[in-house]
Amino acid sequence: MMLSRVTPSKVEVFAYVTLLIGFLSDHLSTGIALSKENIIESNPVALSLMQKGIWLQTDLFLILVSVIATFMSLRIVKNPLAKTILVFPFVVGLFRFVVTLWNVSLFI
């Protein structure tokens, strides 16, 4: 199994950047929201990770795995339809950005 040496396309880079911005903005907005009075984390999974002190590490791991899996899949599979896998990092990043907007609405 050989990986092709194709540089990432603009669409691929956009999907990865969307993923990264979504995660980072969610972290930042969550931190700001939780510093305010009467605002608590309602996601039990995130709360558990925060209490264990591994929330940031878990999100960084998820980003890394998402990018590596997408990047390698695009280079291993030679089918042109394989590019549809770019929907995954884009949608996840977009979802996390929507969560950011929700967090911001809590402290405005």
Summary of the structure (lengths in Angstrom):
residues: 108
radius of gyration: 16.4
end to end distance: 51.7
largest distance: 54.2
contacts: 268
relative contact order: 0.22
helix: 78%
strand: 0%
